[in-house]
Amino acid sequence: MFRSLEEPNKPFQYHRGRIYFTRRAERKVFFVLTLIMLIAGVLYKLGVF
């Protein structure tokens, strides 16, 4: 579909007002967000928040 999206050097591409992520970049982003949610949950249970 988009030939420029297949470039392995760019983790995301901006095209027509949308951001397209590579699969690898998307997995990294969601992994980091999952870790943040896990840490926030642990801190909430410990009474920090």
C-alpha positions as CSV (number, residue, x, y, z in Angstrom):
1,M,0.0,0.0,0.0
2,F,2.5,2.6,1.2
3,R,6.0,1.8,-0.1
4,S,7.6,4.3,2.3
5,L,6.1,2.5,5.3
6,E,8.2,-0.6,4.6
7,E,11.5,1.2,5.4
8,P,13.0,-0.6,8.4
9,N,14.9,2.5,9.6
10,K,11.8,4.6,10.4
11,P,9.7,3.4,13.3
12,F,6.8,5.6,12.4
13,Q,5.6,7.5,9.4
14,Y,3.3,10.5,9.2
15,H,1.0,10.4,6.1
16,R,-2.2,12.4,5.4
17,G,-2.8,13.4,9.0
18,R,-2.2,9.9,10.4
19,I,0.7,8.3,12.2
20,Y,1.6,4.8,11.0
21,F,3.8,2.6,13.3
22,T,5.8,-0.4,12.3
23,R,4.9,-3.5,14.2
24,R,8.1,-3.5,16.1
25,A,7.6,0.2,17.2
26,E,4.0,-0.5,18.2
27,R,5.0,-3.4,20.3
28,K,7.6,-1.3,22.1
29,V,5.2,1.6,22.7
30,F,2.5,-0.7,24.2
31,F,5.1,-2.6,26.3
32,V,6.3,0.7,27.8
33,L,2.7,1.7,28.5
34,T,2.0,-1.6,30.1
35,L,5.0,-1.2,32.4
36,I,3.8,2.3,33.4
37,M,0.4,0.9,34.2
38,L,1.9,-2.0,36.2
39,I,4.1,0.4,38.2
40,A,1.2,2.8,38.8
41,G,-0.9,-0.1,40.1
42,V,1.8,-1.3,42.5
43,L,2.4,2.2,43.8
44,Y,-1.4,2.7,44.2
45,K,-1.6,-0.6,46.2
46,L,1.3,0.5,48.4
47,G,-0.5,3.7,49.2
48,V,1.8,6.1,47.4
49,F,-1.1,7.7,45.4
